Amino acid sequence: MSEPKAPTAAPGDTYKGWLFKWTNYIKGYQRRWFVLSNGLLSYYRTQAEMGHTCRGTINLATANIAVEDSCNFVISNGGAQTYHLKASSEVERQRWITALELAKAKAVRMQAESDDSGDECPTTPPAAGQGSRNSEVQSTLRTLGSKVEDLSTCNDLIAKHGSALQRSLSELEGIKLGGETSDKIRQVTERATLFRITSNAMINACRDFLALAQAHSKRWQKALQAEREQRVRLEETLEQLAKQHNHLERAFRGATVLAAPPSNPATDSKGSGKGDASDDEENEFFDACEEVQEFITVPADPKYHRRSGSNISGISSEMGMDDGTTSLDEQSLASNPESPQSHELEPVRKRRTRIPDKPNYSLNLWSIMKNCIGKELSKIPMPVNFNEPISMLQRLSEDLEYSELLDRAAKCQSSLEQLCYVAAFTISSYSTTVHRTGKPFNPLLGETFELDRLQESGYRSLCEQVSHHPPAAAHHAISVRGWTLRQEITVASKFRGKYLSIMPLGSIHCIFEKSNNHYSWKKVTTTVHNIIVGKLWIDQSGEIDVINHRTGDRCHLKFAPYSYFSRDVARKVTGVVTDKDGKAHYVLSGTWDEKMEFSRVMQSSRGGEDGAEGRQKTVYQTLKARELWRKNPLPEGAETMYYFSSLALTLNEPEDGVAPTDSRRRPDQRLMEQGLWDEANAEKQRLEEKQRSVRREREREAARLNPPNQDNYKALWFERQEDHGMGEPMHIYKGGYWEAKEQNNWDACPDIF
């Protein structure tokens, strides 16, 4: 084997080179290509693998670097990962040690100064010239700070190597001439070489620092002055915006007084108590956030309430009369013996209404989370102290808590009205998260969960964990009321120090049998705030487009992020239902944790420009808002039961006849529900280790195939295929589960528990 080349420094503080890595007692040390970049040390079998296959990565911010002998050194992050490495010479080893220590110092600083820019977003973006200037100044300051820290680190290394060199020289002076003279002289020479390498690194850092300082010193002064002037301008602009906002609000309230219908006792109870018409209808005004088209709703002209019978029939078929009478679809639901309400009156099985109270265990959160910053949480072993006693598959099944919305949608004659109910269903799935700060159990590969509510609510569903890295779950639900729901969700999560972001990836599809309408949408981002200090709270933010792929109708929903400076109601959701030509038909408004309402648009127009941005607002004249959906109250004592809803309390209830892979049979989850958290943690570790050993065996089996297969795992009840008509590959239920349950034949199920 040829001698490895010395490592080389690349642009951007990247360090590359060949090292020998200990693999096992059979193969011993193997030659690998190592790359040090951004505080991460990664290795590959060859340089060609850098573009596609990384064999391993270790974060130096939490790693310990130890020297064993002249050429060997060890990098470990506390037991989870340990690299035993060997260089071709002591000089080469010291080059790597110096580079690793510098990279570790930088990584520790970056972790301590974690970027919290995601917490606050400026309401008014800076001008292009100002933004580029600020970005350049900040980049320069960060670079200079990094160089200063490099100087400090190099100074420490020089002191350490200088002491070692001095000791060697002292030993050389005290020895007698003889056989060991040459060894001591060689040692002194090597240490002098190490000292020279470190000194050169410090000299280079000094040169870079001085060059940057000379190039940017004058620009800093100008930038600081520009920032002071910009701050003054911003303060003046904010004051003007506040005055203009109050002026617009008074103007629109005045317009509403002129066209407001007679007051409603129900809305009077929610008003401010002044008794005027503008207060009665004040809840019909809402402004969308600046990122989307702003619009305002005002009551429609009274002429729309005095139409002839022929005209009224066209409206009532979709919305019902504005005086509060129900639509034909709602009447049919109320009288239909097959409706969800009639089923719920006579449940076949009495479900449980309580689970054991949550134990009050103390936990040092920071001691566990500090090593997770910037990492994918699905790959970090977490104790059950962070969990709630249900799995992600069960949490996914909770989306069906308000399945009656889809039942009502299935009976709609109008696809536009149907879209309103589907949009309300997408929002309702977030109502259970407002107090739910616990993390569901990560399902094991092959784990399943069935939710059979055929007798009570007319549907049944099946979830299966179809992938482990990345974690992905497939869900299929079918109802006798004429709809089918399927989804495949992959959850990506990042811990940012102060908050945790959870980004669901994948799409959800709902197909109605009668109309053949096919809807699809995606989920928004969930953010858990105050991870370290304060009380945990959850927010939903982002935008959703619910699309009817058959007709082209669309509902654009906006989940407004919470802001301390906003006067809007918290957790606000707004939306507009448009047809394929972009014409608005319905306006939706409400909150994702309480209720949603919809109003039929009778006329729309472009309003005047607002003074802040020069944008035009769309003014929708609507009929009176009607309730689409309202959240069910939580069960009594929910605060001691993880804030579970009535449906969530029943999800982990033991049930006979389910598959051996069902989440109800998971032992660590069951122990946690019973309050035995120490036993649950031990069982959780056992299951995870069993899953890892099964995966290693599967990978060995895949490697023996000809040709080798990267991953030969296939889901049991789902298969990956093109979603017909959508062109989007996803796991779709292939059948067989409920037949296997009827026959009590689970021979195909793997042993995962």
GULUM-840800 format. One record per residue: x, y, z of N, C-alpha, C in turn; residue in three letters. Coordinates in steps of 0.2 Angstrom, whole numbers, plus 5000, padded with zeros to 4 digits. Atoms other than C-alpha are relative to their C-alpha. Last residue first. Layout:
# GULUM-840800
XYZXYZXYZALA...
END
This chain:
# GULUM-840800
500049984993479349685102500349945004PHE499749944999479749675083500050025008ILE500050004992479349495079500450075001ASP499350014997478849515060500050015008PRO499749944996477049495055500749985003CYS499649965003476749365041500350065004ALA499450035001476049235052500550044996ASP499449945000474749355058500649974999TRP499350025003473249245054500550054999ASN499550004994471749285066500649964997ASN499850074999470549245051500549995006GLN500550054999469649405053500249935001GLU500350004993471249495057499449965001LYS499650034996472049435041499850005007ALA500150075001470649495031500449955005GLU500650014997470749665039499849924999TRP500049994992472549675035499449985003TYR499850064996472549605017500050005007GLY500550044998472549765006500349945004GLY500150055005473849854996499549955002LYS500250074997473850015006499849954995TYR500850005000474750154997499849935003ILE500250074997476550205001499350005000HIS500250004992476950364991499849935001MET499950074997477650414974499950005007PRO499550004994476950574967500049935003GLU499350005002476250584949500550005006GLY499649954997474550644955500850004998MET500349935001473350554944500450055003GLY500349995006473750384951499750074999HIS500749984998474850394966499750024993ASP500249935002476450314959499350015002GLU500249995007476850164970499950074998GLN499849945003477650104986499850004993ARG499550005005476749964994500150074997GLU500049945004475849955011500549994994PHE500649995002475349805022499950064995TRP500550065000476949725025499450014997LEU500549994995478249865021499549944999ALA500749985003479749805011499550005005LYS500650004996481549805018499450024996TYR500450055003482949755005499350005004ASN500550014995483949915008499549954997ASP499949964995485549944998499549995006GLN500549955000485449794987500150045006ASN500249984993486949704981499450055000PRO499549954998486849624963499850025008PRO499749995006486849484968499550034994ASN500450005007486249484985500550014994LEU499850065004487549454999499649994994ARG499350005003487549635004500249944996ALA500149965006485649635007500750004996ALA500450045005485849495019500050044994GLU499650055002487149595029499749954994ARG499549975005486049745028500549954998GLU500349985007484549645035500550034995ARG500150065003485649575049499750014993GLU499350035002486249745054499949944996ARG499849965006484449805054500649984997ARG500450025006483849665065500250044994VAL499850065002485249715077499749974994SER499449995003484749895077500349934998ARG500149985006482949845081500650014996GLN500350065004483449735095499950034993LYS499450045002484549885102499749944996GLU499549975005483049995101500649964998GLU500350005007481849875109500450034995LEU500050075002483049845124499750004993ARG499350015002483350035126500049934997GLN499949975006481450055127500749994997LYS500350035005481249925140500150034993GLU499650065001482550005151499749964994ALA499449985003481650175149500549944999ASN500149985007479950095153500650024996ALA500150065004480550015168499950014993GLU499450035000481150185175500049934996ASP499649975005479550265169500749975000TRP499450034998478350145178500550034995LEU499649964995476850265178500749975002GLY500150024993475650145170500450035005GLN500749984999475650235153499849985008GLU500049934998477550225154499350025001MET499749994993477450035156500050075001LEU500550024995476250025141500350015007ARG500549955000477450125130499449985005GLN499749944997478950015135499450065000ASP499950014993477949855131500250075004PRO499349984999477249895114500250005007ARG499750054997475649795112500850025002ARG500350014993474549945110500449945003ARG499749964994475649995096499849995006SER500449944998475149845085500350045006ASP499649955001476449725079499750075002THR499550004995475649575086500550064999PRO499450035003474149625075500550005006ALA499649965004472449665084500749964999VAL500150015007471249535090500550044995GLY499950075002470949585108500050004992ASP500650025005471049775112500249934998GLU499950075002472149855126499449984996PRO500450054997471750045126500149934998GLU499550054998473150145118499649955005ASN499550035005472050245107500449945003LEU500250075002470550265119500549974996THR500050054994471250415129499949934998LEU499350024998471750495112500049965006ALA499850055004469850495107500749985002LEU500450074999469250585122500249954995SER500749995002470650715120499749935002SER500350045006472350695129499250024999PHE500449965004473050835140499749974994TYR499649985006474450725146499650054995TYR500050065005473250645158500350024993MET499650054997473450765173500149934996THR499449974999472850915163500549955004GLU499550015005471450815156500750025001ALA499450024997470550805173500549994994GLY499949974993468850815165500749975002GLU500350034995468950775146500150035007PRO499650064997469350905134499749975006LEU499749994993467951005126500549945002PRO500450034995467650965107500450025007ASN499650054996468351095095499649975006LYS499849984993467151185084500349945004ARG499750054996466951165065500150045007TRP499850065003466051255051500249955005LEU499550044997465151395060500149944996GLU500350064997464251515049500549965003ARG499650064998464751695045499649945003ALA499850014994463451815038500349935001LYS500550014995463451845020500249985007LEU500250074999464951915012499350005004THR500749994997465552075003499749935001GLN500550055001467452045001499350015003TYR500650004996468652185000499549954998VAL500650025003470352154992499450005005THR500450054997471652264999499449984996LYS500749995000472852364988499749945004GLN500450055003474652384992499350015000ARG500349995006475552544994499649954997GLY499650035005476652475008499750024993GLU499450034998476152575023500449984994ALA499549955000474852695017500749975001GLY499949984993473552565013500750044999ASP499450024998472952574995500150025007GLU499549955001471152584992500649975002GLY500149944996470052434990500550054999GLY499449984998469952304976499950075004ARG499749945004468252234974500750015003SER499349984998467352074979500250064996SER499749955005465452024978500750025003GLN500549975005464351894986500350044995MET499949935003465651794995499550014995VAL500050005007464951655006500150074997ARG500549955003465551655024500050004992SER499949985008466451525033499450044998PHE500649985003466851495052500150014992GLU500049975006468151395061499350024997MET500550015005468351345079500250044994LYS500749994998469451325094499549994995GLU500150044993471251275093499350015003ASP499950075001471551315074499949965007TRP499350024996470851485076500049934999THR500150034994469451575065500749985003GLY499749964995469151635047499949965007SER499950034993468651565031500450045005LEU499549974995468051665016500049965006VAL500150004993467051585002500650035003TYR500750024999466751604983499950005008HIS500150024993468351694977499249985001ALA500549964997468651694958499849975007LYS499849954995470351624954499550045003GLY499849945003469851544937500250055005ASP499450015005469951364944500250074997LYS500150055005468751414959500750004995ASP500149975007469251504974499949944995THR500250065005469051464993499950034993VAL500449995005469951595004499949944995VAL500050045006470751565021499550034995GLY500549975005471151635038500149964993THR500050035007471851555053499650034996VAL500549995006472251635069500249974994LYS500150065004473251555083499550014995ARG499550055001473151715094499849934996ALA500150064995471851845091500649954998VAL500550055002472551995081499949945006ASP500650004997473352135090499549954998ARG500650005004475052085085499450015004SER500249935002476652145094499350004996PHE500249964995476951985104499750074998TYR499549945000476851885088499850045007SER500149954994476151715086500550055000TYR499550014995476351645068499850055006PRO499549944998474851665057500449985006ALA500050004993474151505049500550055003PHE499449964997473651555032500049995007LYS500149994992472451435022500750035002LEU499349984997472351445003499950025007HIS500149964994470751344997500750015003CYS499450004995470851284979499850045006ARG500149954994469651234965500649995005ASP499649945000470451154950499950055005GLY500349945002468951034947500550064999THR500450015006469750864947499750064998ARG499650015006471350904957499549984994HIS500550055003470350984971500349994993ASN500250005007471751074980499649954998ILE500450065001472051124998499750004993VAL500450005006473451244999499649934999ASP500250065003474251265016499550014994ILE500650005005475251405023499849934997GLU499850025007476451425038499350004996GLY499949945004476351435057500249974993SER500150025007475751325071500150064995GLN500349965005476251365089500149974993ASP500050035007476651265104499650054996ILE500649985004477051325122500149984993TRP500150035007478251255135499450034997LEU500550055001478351365151500049984993LYS500749985000479951455155499549944998GLY500349964995481751415151499350024999VAL499650004994482551275141499750045006ILE499750074998481351225128500450005006ILE499850004993480351395129500349935002ASN499649954997479451365112500249995007HIS500150004992478851215103500550055003VAL499449974996478651255084499849995008THR500249994993477451155072500750025004THR499450014995477751185054499750015007THR499649944998476251165042500549985005VAL500049974994475551005034500450065001LYS499450024996475250965016499950035007LYS499849954996473650955005500649985004TRP499450024997472750844993500250075003SER499749944996470950834987500749985002TYR499350024997470250714974500350065003HIS499649954999468350734969500649985004ASN499350025002467650574963500550065000ASN499849945005465950654966500649984997SER500649985004465150494975500250054994LYS500350055004466750414981499550024995GLU500750014998467650564989499749954994PHE500450015007469550554988499349985003ILE500750024998470650635002499649994994CYS500450005005472550645000499349975003HIS500650044998473850695012499550014995ILE500649975002475650745007499449965003SER500550045003477350725013499450034999GLY499950005007478550815025499549944997LEU500350065003478050865043500150004992PRO500249995007479250995049499749944997MET500250065003479451005068499750014993ILE500449995006480451155075499949934997SER500050065004481051155093499650004994LEU500650035002481451315102500149944996TYR500549974996482751405113499349974997LYS499849974994484251295108499450035004GLY499649945001483851265090500250045006ARG500049964994483251085090500550064999PHE499449974998482751025073500050035006LYS500049954994481450905068500750025001SER499449974999480950815052500050055005ALA499949954995479450705052500750025000VAL499450014997478950595037500250075004THR499749954997477150575033500749995003ILE499450034998476250465021500450065002GLU499449964999474450495019500649975001GLN499350035000472850415014500550055000ARG499549954998470950465017500749965000LEU499350044999469550375008500550065001THR499449975001467750445008500649965002TRP499849985007465950385005500750044999GLY500449945002465050375022500350024993ARG500650025004465650195023499650064998VAL500649994996467350265028499449974996SER500550015005469150215023499350005004ILE500650004997470750265031499550004995ALA500550015004472550235026499349995004HIS500650004997474150295034499449994995HIS500550005005475950275030499349995003ALA500650044998477350315042499450014995ALA500649995004479050375038499549965002ALA500650034997480650385049499450034996PRO500349964995482150435037499349975003PRO499549955002482950315041499950024993HIS499749984993481650205049500450064999HIS499349985001480450175034500250025007SER499850035006478650095032500850014999VAL499449975000477950125050500449974994GLN499450045000476250065047500650044999GLU499349975001474550145050500549955001CYS499550044999472750075047500750044999LEU499449985003471050155048500649955002SER499550044996469250115051500750024996ARG499350015003467750215047500449965004TYR500050025006465850225051500750004996GLY500049945004465850325067500149984992SER500249944997465350205080500050064995GLU500649994997465250045071499850065003GLN500550015005466650065060499350005002LEU500649964997467750145073499549994995ARG500650025003469250025070499450035004ASP500549964996470950115073499349984997LEU500750005003472349995068499550045005GLU500549984995474150035073499350004996PHE500749985003475649955065499650035005THR500549994995477549935069499450034997GLU500550055001478549875054499550005005GLY500250015007480049985059499649944999LEU499650055002479850035077499949984992LEU500150075001478850185080500649964998PRO499850015007479550345088499949934998ASN499550055001478550365104500250004993PHE500350075001477550525104500649964999PRO499850035007478450685111499749935000LYS499650075000477550775125500149984993GLY499349995001477050965123500449935000THR499750075000475150925120500850014999ARG499750024993474351085126500449945000HIS499949944997473851165109500449995007VAL499349994999474151005099500150065005THR499750044994472450935100500750015002THR500349974994471751075089500249965006SER499649974996472951035075499850025007TYR499550054998471950905066500550035005SER500250034994470451025065500649955003SER499949964994471351135053499949965006ILE499250005000471450995039500250055006THR499750064997469650955043500750005001PHE500150004993469051135041500349945003ALA499649964997469851135024500050005007ALA499350045000468950975019500550055003VAL500050054995467351065025500649965000TYR500049974993467651215015500049955005CYS499349974999468151114999500050035007LEU499650064998466451025000500750025002GLN500250014993465651194999500349945003GLU499749954996466651224983499850005007LEU499350014999466251054976500350055004SER499649955003464351084978500749985002SER500150005007463150944981500550044996GLN500149935004463850914998499949994993CYS500749995002463550745006499950064996LYS500250055005465350685006499350014998ALA499749985006465850855015499849954994ALA500549945003464650815029500350024993ARG500750035001465550645032499550054997ASP500050045006467250725030499349974998LEU499949955005466850845044500049974993LEU500749985002466150705054500050054995GLU500250035006467950635054499350024997SER500649965002468350765068499849974993TYR500549984994469450645078499450044997GLU500750025001470250575062499550025005LEU500349965005471850665063499349994998ASP500449954997472150565079499750064995GLU500750025001472750425068499550055003SER500249995007474350515066499349984999LEU500149935000474550525085499850024993ARG500749994997474250335085499950085000GLN500550035005475650305072499350025004LEU500249965005476750425082499549984995MET499550005005476650315097499850054995SER500250035006475650345113500550014995ILE500150075001476150365131499649984994PRO500750014998476750545130499949934998GLU500550035004478650565129499350015003ASN500349955005479950685136499449974996PHE500249944997480250575151499750064996ASN500849995001480250425140499850065004VAL500450034995482150455138499350014999PRO500349964995482850505121499649965005MET500450044995483950415109499850055006PRO499850004993484450535096499649965005ILE499450045000484150495077500450005007LYS500250075001482350555077500649955000SER500250044994482950715084499849935000LEU500750035001483950775069499849965006GLU500150075002485350875076499349984998LYS499950015007485651065077499949934997GLY500149945003485751065096500249994992ILE500450015005485650895103499950054995CYS499750035005487050895115499649984993ASN499549965002486251025126500449974994LYS500149975007484650925126500650044998MET500150045005485050805140500050034993ILE499550055000485850905153499949954994SER499449975004484751055148500549945000TRP500150005007483150955153500650024996LEU499649945002483650915171500050004992ASN499550025005482150805175500450064998LEU499649955001480950795190500549984994SER499350015000479650665189500450064998TYR499649945000477850705193500749995001ASN499649994994476950555187500450065000PRO499249995002475650575174500450015006LYS499749935000473950515180500750004999ASP499749984994473350335175500350075000PRO499450045000472150335160500450025007ILE499549974996470350395160500649954999ARG500049934999468850385149500550035004THR499849974993468850205143500150084999ARG499349995000467850155128500250035007ARG499849954996466150075129500750015001LYS499650014995465849965114500150065004ARG500050074999464449955102500449985006VAL499350045001464150135103499949935002PRO500150074998462250185102500749974998GLU500550014995462150375101500049935003LEU499749994993463750385092499550005006GLU499550054998463050305077500250015007HIS500550064998461550425076500449945002SER500449984994462750575076499649945003GLN499550014994463950495063499650015006PRO499549944999462450495050500449985006SER499350025000461750325045500550055001GLU499950054995459950365051500849975000PRO499750075003459950515040500249955006ASN500550055001458850655047500249934998SER500350014993460250765054499449955000ALA499650034995461350735039499649995006LEU500050075001459950775027500449965004SER500750034998459550935035500149934999GLN500050014993461450985034499349975003GLU499550064998461550945016499949995007ASP500350075001459951045013500449955002LEU500050025007460651195021499749934999SER499550055002460151255038500049984993THR500250065002459251415042500549954998THR499950054995460151555051499749934998GLY500349994994459551705042500049955005ASP499649964995460851695029499750015007ASP500249934999459951565020500450035005MET500649994996460851405016499950075001GLY499949974993462651395010499450005004MET499350004998462751284994500150025007GLU499850065001460951244989500849995002SER500250054995460351394998500349934999SER499649994994461251504986499949955005ILE499350015002460551434970500550015005GLY499850085000458851414978500749994998SER499850024993458851604983500249924999ILE499449984998458851654965500349985006ASN499650045004457351554960500850025001SER500050074998456351614975500649964995GLY500650045001456651794972500249935001SER500050035006458051884981499449964999ARG500749995002457851994996500049984993ARG500450044995459451945006499350014998HIS499950075001460651994992499649965005TYR500450035006459852164991500149934999LYS500650034998460452195009499649974994PRO500549965001462252225002499349975002ASP500349995007463452105009499450055000ALA500750035001464252125026499850014993PRO500549964998466152165025499349974999VAL500750035001467652055024499550065003THR500549984995469352125022499349984998ILE500749995002470852065011499650025007PHE500449974995472752065011499350014998GLU500449945002473551954998499650025006GLN500550025005474851845007499650064998VAL499750055005476551885015499549984995GLU499749965006475852045023500249954995GLU499349984999474751945035500350034994CYS499550055000472851935032500750035001ALA499549995005471752065039500549944999ASP499450034999470152025047500550024995PHE499549975003468452105049500749965002PHE500050025007466951995052500650044997GLU499650075001467251995071500049984993ASN499349985000466752185072500449934998GLU499750035006464952145066500850005000GLU500350075001464152175083500349974994ASP499750054995465352315087499749934999ASP499350015002464952415071500349955005SER500050055005463052395075500749984998ALA500149985007463152485091500149954995ASP500750005003462752415108499950024993GLY500249935001464352475118499350004996LYS500549974996464552305126499750074998GLY499749974994466252255119499450035004SER499849935001465452125108500350035006GLY499350005001465351935111500350074999LYS499750034994463651935119500750004999SER500049954995463052055105500449975006ASP499349975001463651915092500050065005THR499450054999462351795099500650044999ALA499950014993460951935101500749955001PRO500250074999461151975082500249995008ASN499650044995461152155077499849945002SER500249994993460252215062500449955004PRO500750034999461252215046499850015007PRO500050064995462852325044499249985000ALA500350055003462952435028499949945005ALA500449985005463352605035499649944997LEU500649984996464152545051499450024995VAL500450054997465352445041499350025003THR500350035006466052595031499549945002ALA500549955002466352685048499649974994GLY500650014995467252525054499450054998ARG500450065002468252535038499549985005PHE500449995006468752715041499649944998ALA500649954999469152695059499650004994ARG500550044996470352545055499350045002GLU500450055005471152635041499549975004LEU500449975004471552785053499649964995HIS500549984996472252675067499550044995ASN500450064999473352585054499450025004HIS500450025006473952755047499649945002GLN500549955001474452815065499649984994LYS500550014994475352655069499550054999ALA500450065001476252655052499550005005LEU500549995005476852835055499549944998GLN500449954997477652795072499450024994GLU500450044996478452635064499450055003LEU500550045004479152745050499549965004THR500549955003479952875062499549964996GLU500449974994480752735073499550054997GLU500550054998481352655057499650025005LEU500550005005482152815051499549945001ARG500549945000483052835067499550004995VAL500450014994483752655066499550065002ARG500650045001484252685049499649985006GLN500549965003485352835054499449954998GLU500449954996486152735067499550044997ARG500450044995486552585056499650055004GLU500650015004487252705042499549965005ALA500449945001488452775055499449994996GLN500249984994489052605060499550065000LEU500650044999489252555042499650015007ALA500549985004490352705038499349955002LYS500249944998491452665053499450034996GLN500450014994491552485048499750075003TRP500750025002491952525030499649995007ARG500449945002493552625036499249984999LYS500049954994494252475046499550064998SER500749984998493752345032500050055005HIS500449995005495352315022499350035002ALA499849945004496552345036499550014994GLN500149944996495652225048500250074996ALA500849984999495452095035499950065003LEU500249985007497352095030499350025000ALA499849945001497852095049499750034993LEU500449964996496751945053500250084998PHE500750005002497351845038499650065004ASP500049965007499151885042499350014998ARG499849934999498951835061499950044993CYS500649974997498051675056500150075001ALA500549995006499551635044499350035003ASN499849955005500751665058499550024995ILE500249934997499751565070500250064996MET500849995000499751415058499850075004ALA500249985007501651435055499250025000ASN499849935000501951435074499850024993SER500449964996501051275075500150074999THR500650005003502051195061499550045004ILE500049965006503651255068499350004997ARG500149934997503251185086500050054994PHE500649994998502951015078499950085002LEU500450005006504551025069499350015001THR499949945003505451065085499650014993ALA500449954996504650925093500150074997ARG500750015002505250805079499650065004GLU500149985007507050875081499250004998THR500049935000507050855100499850034993VAL500649984997506450675098500050085000GLN500650015005507750635085499450035003ARG499949955005509150705097499450004995ILE500249944997508450605111500150064995LYS500750004999508550445100499750075003ASP500449995007510250485094499350005001SER499949935002510950515112499650014993THR500749975000510150345118500150084998GLU500550035005511650245113499450045000GLY500150085001512950345122499549994995GLY499950025007513450525127500049925000LEU499450015002512750555144500149984993LYS499850075002511050635147500849994998ILE499850044995510750795156500249934999GLY499449984997510750915142500349965006GLU499450015005509650815131500650025004LEU499850074999508350795146500649994995GLU499850014993508250985147500349935001SER499349975000508051005128500349995007LEU499550055004506650875129500750035000SER499950064996505750975143500549954996ARG499549984995505951135133500249945005GLN499350005003505151055118500550025005LEU499850075002503650995128500750014997ALA499850034994503451175136500349934999SER499449984997503551245119500249975006GLY499450035004502251125112500750035002HIS499950074998501051175126500649974996LYS499850014993501351365124500149935002ALA499349985000501251355105500349995007ILE499650055003499551265107500850015000LEU500050054995498851395119500449944997ASP499649984994499351535107500149945005ASN499350025002498651435092500550025006CYS499950074999496951435102500749984998THR500050024993497051625105500149925001SER499449984997497551665087500049985008LEU499450045002496151555081500650025003ASP500050064997494951645092500549954998GLU499849984993495451815085500049935004VAL499250005001495251735067500350025007LYS499750065001493451685071500850005000SER500050034993493051855078500349935000GLY499549984996493651925062500049975007LEU499350025003492651815051500550025005THR500050074998491051845062500749974998ARG499950004993491352035060500149935003LEU499349984999491652015041500150005008THR499550065002490051915039500750025002SER500050054995489052045050500549944998GLN499749984994489652185039500049955005VAL499349995001489252105023500450015006GLU499750075000487552055029500750004999SER500050034994487252235034500249925000ASN499549974996487752305018500149965007ARG499450035002486752175008500650035004SER499950074998485252215018500649974998GLY499950004993485452405017500149935002GLN499449974998485652404998500249995007GLY499550045003484152294995500750025002ALA499949985007483052395007500649954998ALA499649945001482652315024500150014992PRO499450025002481152195026500550064998PRO499849965006479752275036500749984998THR500749995004478952155049500150044994THR500249935001480652095054499450014996PRO499949985007480651905059499850084999CYS500349935001480951855077500150014992GLU500549984996481251685083499650064998ASP500650025002482151615068499450025005GLY500349955004483651725071499349984998SER500750004998484151625086499650054995ASP500449955004485851575080499350005002ASP500550035005486751475093499650054997SER500349945003488251575101499549984995GLU500249954994488751435113499650064997ALA500550034996488651305099499850055005GLN500650005004489651415087499449985004MET500349935001490951445100499450004997ARG500249984993491151255104499750075000VAL500750034999491251225085499750015007ALA500549975004492651345083499349975001LYS500149934997493651275097499550044997ALA500450014994493351095090499950075004LYS500750015002493951155073499649995006ALA500249945003495651225080499249994999LEU500149964994495851065091499850074997GLU500650024996495550955075499950055006LEU500649985004496751055064499449985004ALA500149935001498151045077499450024997THR500249984994497850865080499950075001ILE500750024998497850825062499850035006TRP500449965004499550915059499249995001ARG500149944997500150825074499750054996GLN500550014994499750655067499950075003ARG500750005003500650705051499550005005GLU500149945003502250745061499350014997VAL500149964994502150585071499850074997GLU499449984996502050485055499850055006SER499450035003500850385044500750025004SER499749965005499350435055500749964998ALA499250015000498350315065500250044994LYS499749985006496450335071500849995000LEU499350014998495350255084500450014993HIS499650015006493650335081500749995002TYR499350004998492350325095500449984994THR499550005006490550365093500750005002GLN500450025006489150335106500449994993ALA500250075000490350325120499649984994GLY500350024994490650505125499749935000GLY500549954998491050595109499649985006ASN500650034997492650505106499550065002SER500649955000494150545095499449975002ILE500750034999495750435098499550065000VAL500449954996497550465092499349975000PHE500750014999498950355085499750055005ASN500449995007500650405077499249995002CYS499749955005501850435092499650014994SER499350005001500750365105500250044995ASP499850064997498950375112500849995000GLU499450035004498450555109500249945004VAL499550034996496650605115500649974996ALA499450025004495350715107500649985004ILE499450004997493650725116500649974996ASN499550055001492150765106500650015005ALA500150044994490650875111500549945000THR500249964995490951015098500049965007ALA499449984996491950895087499850045006LEU500049924998490350825080500650015005ASN500049994992490750645073500050085001ILE499949934998490250585055500050015008THR500149984993490250415047500250075001GLY500050064996490250315031500050025007ARG499649984994489750465020500049945004CYS500050054994489150405003500550025005THR500650034999488650524988500049955006HIS500649975003489850654983499449965002GLY500249944996491250614995499450034997MET500650014996491350434989499750065003GLU500650005005492550474975499449995004ALA500249935002493850514988499450014996GLN499649975005493850334994499850084999THR499650055002493150245009500550024995ARG500250045006492450395016500549954999TYR499550045003492650495033499649964994TYR500350065004491850635041500549964997SER499550045003492450755055499749944997LEU500250075001491250895059500549964996LEU500150044993491651065066499849934999GLY500649974996491251155050499949975006ASN500449945003492351045039499550025005SER500249964994493650905043499750064997LEU500149935001493750775029499750035006VAL500349964995494450605031500050074998PHE499949935002494850475017499650045005TRP500649975002495050295024500250084999ARG499949945003496450165025499450044998ARG500250005007495950015036500150084998GLN500049935002496749975053499850004992TYR499549954997496249795059499950074997GLY499749965005495349685047500550055002LYS499950045005494949545059500450044994ILE499450044999495049635075500249954994TYR500250064996493849765069500749965001ASN500650035002493849935060499849945005THR500150064998495250045066499349984999TRP500650004995495450195055500049935002LYS500250074999497050235045499550005006PHE499850024994497150415039499849925000LEU500150074999497150495022500249995007TRP499450045001496850685020499949935002GLY500150065003495750835021500649965000LYS499350044999495550995031499849934997TYR500150075001494151125027500749965000THR499850044994494351295034499849935000ASP500550004995493351375020500249965006GLY500449944999494551335006499549995005PRO500449985005495551175008499750075002ALA500549954998497051125019499650034994ALA499949935003497950975014499450045003THR500649965001498350815023500150074997PRO500249954994499950735019499450034999ALA499849935001499850595006499950045006LYS500549955000499650415012500350074999PRO500049954995501150305008499550054999GLU499649945001500750174995499950045006SER500449945000500050005000500450065000MET
END
